[in-house]
Amino acid sequence: MLTARFTAPAVPKTLVHRPELLRRLTAGVRGPLTLINGPAGSGKTVLTAHWAAAGGRAPRAPLWLTVEPDDAPGVFWAYVLEALHRGGVELPAAVGRPTRAEGVTQSFLVRLAAGLADSAQPVVLVLDQFDTAQPPAMTEGLDFVLRHAAGGLRIVLTSRTDSLLPLHRYRAAGEIAEIRHADLRFTHADAEALLGAHRLDISQAGIRLLMRRTEGWAAGVRLCALAMQRSADPEAFVRQFAADRTTIADYLLKEVLDAQPPDTQDLLLRVSVTDRVHPDLADALTGRYDAARTLAGLARDNAFLEQVDASAWYRLHPLFAEVLRAHLRQRHPGLEQQLHGRAARWLAGTGRLTEAVVQGAAAGDWPFAAGQLVDDLAIGRLFTGLEAEQLNRAFAPLPAEAPGAAPALVGAAARLVVQDLPGYEDAARRADSRLSPGSGAAARLSRAFLGVLAGRTTGDLAATERAAADAERVLGELPPPRVAAHPELRALLLAALGAVRLGAGRPDAAESALAAAVEACGGPGTEPGTEPGTDRRAGAGTDPGTQYPLCDALGSLALAELMRGRLRRAAEHARASLAVAEQAALPPERRSGVGHLVLAGVAVEHDDLPTARSHLDLATAIAAAGPRPDPVAAVLAAVVGARIAAYEGDGGAALAVLTRLRPAATATPASAWAVDELAVAESAAHLARGDAAAALRVLDAAPCGRPEHALARARALLAAGRTGPAARELAGLPADDGLAAPARLAACLLRGRLAAAQGDTEEARRRQAEAVDLARPEGLRLPFAEGGARVRRTLGEAPRPAARQGRPADGPPPAVAPPVVAPPVVAPPVVAPPVVESLSARETEVLRQAARMLSTEEIATELYVSANTVKTHLKSIYRKLGVTRRSDAVHRAQDLGLL
């Protein structure tokens, strides 16, 4: 007898305490059978030894027996009896002992079961590594004794495979406790504890990466920890280690691969070239027809291969796959590339496009891989969708000299993804030289598609419009079902076209394309001229490939509305864009800060500078992690930042913000709109410093016919005391319908200032009163605040505008903050207290629903928010309106013209 087989292994000094699993073990031994099942190195023995060392929390300490591979049934039962004897279990002498190594008699098993049944206390016996020797006679005998010991024997089995015991019977009777591989995997907290025990200070990101690569495999984490202790830079080790060049490789090769028969080893090596494998694919890679049985057996035996979601597909553990691929290259040089090619064609034949493309690229068969993407109209998947990163990574090694038009087109797309304009142009020229009028519609569509997307980087509206027209023409040549299978194509096309139009300063034309892009994505209803959707579930039901263009199009729509002075619509579109990004869980590199940028611009116009700064900071942070912003967004970010600084009286800071943009703006030709927008902002910054001459020089250096430019000149001229030229500038402005609301308000205030400067007090008062009405629909406040004491003084003397329906003539205008609009010198008694703070767009919507006599729950359903959110909004409304009840809030809002 080998004494070591009766002793549990020593518990490692760097033990990870796992109390939940220990509790499950303790609970399990209250029944007859406990199974701990997992692959090599999953921690089965360590867990059980730790539990046994603590006494197992049972009346009698558990007994231990390590099963050896060459144990014959008779030898096994002899060792079982010796374990019972050494554990102090007294059995009747009549039980006897096995006399032959080959087996035992049934009468021996009957006597042993009877003796255990008469034991004063139940015996807990751990059979470690039970999978190493499981002759049917042994497992049948163990099952017999366990079932007939009347609770006197309780078995704990550790095994890599499912035992030959009739587990289904024990499950049906509720007499088995199972701890499986999924339970044994280390959690993030377990890995952190193990690394700490090894005195390794690894960041949370590093631990997450380690967990992703090892998938919680206990031995893998432990071996990595030991290697990190020897590494000069443990954090870098996690990012860079190659499994095939560590002790992990030795462990897996010896414990898993070498344990398999030669044919199974060959299958494992060949299927390692794919991320997941189907039995038919495995047969195609091996040239045999036994994969279904072999793969099922490997999965059942926990040989680091598992079934994927109860489907016909299997996947190897990533570390095992990495080791196998290295071993394949060493054992069969040159075979790996051939296997990738076979896998690519099998996958393409079964309609698995992305996997086929990735395998074709790994085989170096660039015409096949790129051709699959182009011919299937799937080139848009390089820009959006769940596979975008995987596809771009596959085409990263694509050589420029790869033959054919498809590789050139895909190469151009890959350059556009990373916004490498020179690289794109080189690849596009190669594609053009290989395309002809007789080229297939799919290739011609891909070329036009790339031309439109390139417009976002080049800013060339004319070329973008031509490419968009070409794309629409080719789309008409293709079967509609084929086009409908790739909604991301049209969505990306329209979103890019709208963005380029926006960058050219054409928000009206941009809106039609962007609204069509949203519709193509199946997103919220934002048809031109209609109220935008505010469904917080926007994009939740859309194709994953259209979630990014939906977010992008909504953000661009928000920009368009902001440029047109429609602040409420701009804010709604911006919030919808942010909601789509959040619900789609877009990664940081795919997110845009445009939504926050627009909300910052709206908050500035509302004179809510803390909110504006908060959103601007968020937009800046997102832009730093994401793609380079479109020119419109970059210009808007600078203008908003400069306006905030200028309003706070820091003209120098405002100029600095605008100056920082110039190097980025010169990367591509700036549109006339962008140049003038920056000039207008710079002139305002000079005015904030009291330098009217500099403000005029900036504007005169960039002449433009935009109304905003004329307004800026009028403001600068007036500040310089040149009332005549200022009046002429204002006289040349288009009719009110041709101006955005902020521009109309600015013009009205400037005319009032001009009238006051010319001594026409009555006209000045009339203009200031008119300005109050112009400000109300969009909640414009900043122009009044910027006017300071002069506007307050004029408004304090101005007569109230004529009464509107639902608002008394003497009521304070809700769109203008009370500190700015002083009450008239003589006025009737105020009926209600003034509004302390303007209502947000969402609060106004809640109030509208409340006016319809809807309950809190009904309002929540209408707005797709929780009832608690509605209650929070109502409390804020009561505070702002100075009321305590819902009905009073509705009446007060009606009196003020809010509803």
Secondary structure as UniProt FT lines:
FT   HELIX           3..6
FT   TURN            13..14
FT   HELIX           19..28
FT   TURN            29..30
FT   STRAND          33..37
FT   TURN            40..41
FT   HELIX           44..53
FT   HELIX           55..57
FT   STRAND          63..66
FT   TURN            69..70
FT   HELIX           73..86
FT   TURN            87..88
FT   HELIX           93..95
FT   TURN            101..102
FT   HELIX           106..117
FT   STRAND          123..128
FT   HELIX           130..132
FT   HELIX           136..148
FT   TURN            150..151
FT   STRAND          153..159
FT   HELIX           167..173
FT   STRAND          176..179
FT   HELIX           181..184
FT   HELIX           188..197
FT   TURN            198..199
FT   HELIX           204..214
FT   TURN            215..216
FT   HELIX           218..229
FT   HELIX           234..240
FT   HELIX           243..245
FT   HELIX           247..252
FT   HELIX           253..257
FT   TURN            258..259
FT   HELIX           262..271
FT   TURN            272..273
FT   HELIX           279..286
FT   HELIX           291..300
FT   TURN            301..302
FT   STRAND          305..307
FT   TURN            309..310
FT   STRAND          314..316
FT   HELIX           318..331
FT   TURN            333..334
FT   HELIX           335..349
FT   TURN            350..351
FT   HELIX           353..362
FT   TURN            363..364
FT   HELIX           366..375
FT   TURN            376..377
FT   HELIX           379..382
FT   TURN            386..387
FT   HELIX           388..394
FT   TURN            395..397
FT   TURN            400..401
FT   HELIX           405..417
FT   TURN            418..419
FT   HELIX           421..434
FT   TURN            437..438
FT   HELIX           441..458
FT   HELIX           461..477
FT   HELIX           480..484
FT   HELIX           487..503
FT   TURN            504..505
FT   HELIX           507..521
FT   TURN            528..529
FT   TURN            536..541
FT   HELIX           544..546
FT   HELIX           547..563
FT   TURN            564..565
FT   HELIX           567..583
FT   TURN            584..585
FT   HELIX           588..590
FT   HELIX           594..605
FT   TURN            606..607
FT   HELIX           609..625
FT   HELIX           631..647
FT   TURN            648..649
FT   HELIX           651..665
FT   TURN            666..667
FT   HELIX           672..688
FT   TURN            689..690
FT   HELIX           692..701
FT   HELIX           707..719
FT   TURN            720..721
FT   HELIX           723..731
FT   HELIX           736..738
FT   HELIX           741..757
FT   TURN            758..759
FT   HELIX           761..775
FT   TURN            776..779
FT   HELIX           782..797
FT   TURN            805..806
FT   TURN            809..810
FT   TURN            814..815
FT   TURN            818..820
FT   HELIX           841..851
FT   TURN            852..853
FT   HELIX           856..863
FT   HELIX           867..881
FT   HELIX           886..895
FT   TURN            896..897
//
